Amino acid sequence: MKLGVFTCLLGNLPLEEALKYFKSKGIEMVEIGCGGYPGNSHADPDTLLADPAALSTFKSTVADSGLEISALSCHGNPVHPNKAIAAEFDKTIKNTILLAEKLGIHQINTFSGCPGDQENAKYPNWVVCPWPNDFSEILEWQWNEVLIPYWTKTVAFAKEHGVDKIAFELHPGFCVYNTESMLKIRKAVGPELGANFDPSHLIWQPASERSAMRYSTSMPRILKSTSTTPPSMACLTPSPMQTRFTARGYSAPSATATTSHIGRI
């Protein structure tokens, strides 16, 4: 088992200092934010892709720390109804994929995103009930006209660049927010989509993380709890509660921020 942590926890420190601190605490792997909601204080794809010297320095810094990168993180809403906002998040995801290719990393972590309720909407519309029928119609439009087409194209782009694992953090406010919606998009798009699953988000809803664990582990080739993962997969948790899941077939560790029973700290 390898312990991982999300480096944005120490985004106020230079990468070298943050990695040194994590190493001193017994951490073995890191998830590094590359933009979007986590920020890019430790890895700015625009800079690293454009400057070979900066990329070389980044690689050396990580290698010298004795830590490994489990995944690059670019959490955002690439299907936001505001086209400018969506385009910025999409650019971050695409550039994170290109950076992962340069680093020989095969996994990125992000959110599924959430569209509006129609083409000219201004804000995302997170629908969580099927009735009245208006809501079911919104869901049909969001999934069939926006979400599935976007991730089908993005998965194809990712695979062209050596990234065959895109892990969605299941988070309220986005279309993929629980086990059922994770299985739904994976069935529609493909096995490249998996779960970067933080049960604290289920507790918010509220839902039982234990039930989700039982449900996910009963689905062949879909989700696997970190409590039963092989040594190449791991999570860091300050309590007996597991903090993430990872899709079966994912070889990269499930690197996480330290998580309590009510959320990240």
N, C-alpha and C positions, 0 to 999 in steps of 0.2 A: 504494500500500500504506500502511495506517495501523497503527502499533504500539500495542498495548493492554496493560494490566496490571491485575491484580486488586488492588484497593485494600486488602484485608484484610492484605496484606503489611506495611502501615504502620498497622494498626488501633490502635496505641498513640498515634498522632498525631491531632489534630483534622483534619477533612476538608480544611479550607482549606490547612493546612500540608502534608498528604499530597499534595494536588493540585499545590501549588506545587513540591514536590520532583519529582514525576513529570514535570511540564512542563519542569523544568530538565534532565531526562535525555532529552528528545526524545520523550517519550510523547505520543500524540495522543488516545487513547481509554482509558476506564476501565470495568471491571466492578466494580460496587459491591455488597457483601454486605448483605443485608437480613434476616438471621437464619438460623436453623438452624446447621449446623456452622461456617460462616464468621463468624458473629456479625453484629451490626448496629451496630457502633461508628460507622459513617459514615452509616447510613440506617436509622432505626427506623420501619417502616411504621405501627405503632400511633400514634406521635407525629405523623408527617408527614400521615397521613390525618385525624387529629382536629384538627390545628392549622394553619389556612391560613397564618398568619404564619410558622410553622416551615417549611412547604412552600415558601413564597416565598423564604425565606432560603436553603434548600437549592438551589433552582433558580438563584438569583443566584450562590451560591458556585461552582457548577459552571460557569455561563456566564462568570463573571469569570475563571476559571482558564484559559479558552481550550481546555479539553478537552471531549470529547463522551462521553456514556455509551453504551457498546455494548450492555450488558445488565445486568439486576439479577439477583443471585445469591441463591438460597435453598435451598442443598443440605441435604437431610434425608431422613428415611424416613417418608413419609406413609402407608405401609401396614404399619408396625410392628405386631406382634401385640399389644403393650401398647396398649390403646385410648387411654389418656391421652397417651402419647408420640406415637402416630399423629395424634391430634387437634391437638396442638401444632404438629407439622410441617405438617399440612394448613392450619392457620390461617396459618402463616407464608407458605406458598406462595400462598394466596388473597389475603392482604394485599399480598404482593409484586406480584401481578398487578394489584390495584387501584391500587397506587402507580405501576406502570408506565403504567397508563392515564392517571393524572394528569400524568405526565411526557412522555407521547407516545412511549413506548418500546414496541416490539413484541416484545421477546424477553426471556425469563427463562432462567436456567441452574440446573439442580438435579440430583439423583440420581433414578433410577427408584424406589428403595426396594426392600425385600425383606420379604415376609411371613414368618410362621412356617410350620410344616408342617401345621397344622390350626387350626380356629377358636379353640380355647382354648389355643393355644401361648403360651409366655412370652417366647421369644426368636426373632429372625429365623433362618431356616434357609436358608443359601446352598447350593443344590444344584448341583454341577458335574459329575455323572456320571449316566448313564442306568440303571445296573444295580448292584445288584439292582433289581427292578421297583418296589420301594417308592419309590425316588428319582424315577422317572419319574412315578409317581402323585402325588408331592408337587409336582413341577413343573407337572403338569396342573392341579392345584388352585390353586396360586399364581397361575399366569397367567390361567386362565379364570374363576376365582371372585373374584380379588382385584385383580391388577395391571391387566389390560385394562379391567375395569369402572371402576376408579378413574381411570385416565388418560383414558378416554373421556369421563367426566363432567368431569374437570378441564380437558381441552382445550376442551370446549363452553363451560365457564365463562370460560376465558381468551379465547376468540374473542368472546364477548359483550362483553368489556371491551377489545377492540382488541389483544390479545396473540395472535399467530398463530404464534409460534415458541417452542417449549419445547425446550431443548437439554439432553440428558442427558450428564453426564460419565460416561464408561465406567470404572467403578471396581469392583475386586474387593469382594465382600461384598454387592453389589446385583444384582438380577435382570438388569438391562441392564449388562453389563460388558465386552462385546467386540463386534466387528462383526456377528457372527451374531445375537446377541440384540438389537442395535440395529435391524437390518433386520426382525427378527421383530415387535417391538412397533410399529415404524412401519407395517408391513403391516397389523397388526391394528387400529390406532387411527387412523392417518392421517398425511399429510405435514406436519402441524404439529409432529410430533416429529422431532428431528434430533439430531446428535451434537456435543457439546462435548468433543472427543476429545483426551486427553492421552496420547500413546504411552508415557510412563513407566509408566502403569498396565498396559500390555500387557507391558512388560519384567518387571514384578513376577511375571507369571503362570506362566512366561515365554511370550512370544509375539513374533512379528516385527512391528514397527511398519511395516516396508516391505511385508510381505505384506498387512497390513491396508489399507495405502494402495492397493496394486494392486487388491485385492478391492473396496474401496469405490468407487474411481474407475471400475471396470468396471460398476458398477450404475447405470443411468440414473436420474436424479432422486432419488438416495438420498444418497450422501455425496460430498463433494468435498474434496480435500486443499488445505490453505492454500497449498501450493506452486504451485497453478494457479488460485488465486482471482483475481477481478478486483480493481481497486484499492480497492473498498469493503470488502473482507474482508482481515484480516491477523492475524498472530500475532507475538509477541515471543519470540525464542529466542536463547540465548547460544551456540548451536552450530549446525552445519549441519542437525541433526535438527529437523524441524518439530514444534511442540508441540501443535497441535490440528488437528482437522478441523471443518468446518461443513457442515450439510446444504445441498444445492443448493436454490436459491431463497431462502436466507436472505440478507437484504440487510444485516443488521447485522454488524459485524466480529466475528471470533472473538477476544475479548479474553482474555488469559491472564495467569496469574502466570508469573514467570520460572521456567523448568523446565530441570533438568539431565538427564543420561542416567539418573539413578536416582530422579528425583522432583523435587518442588518444593523450592526453597531460599528 
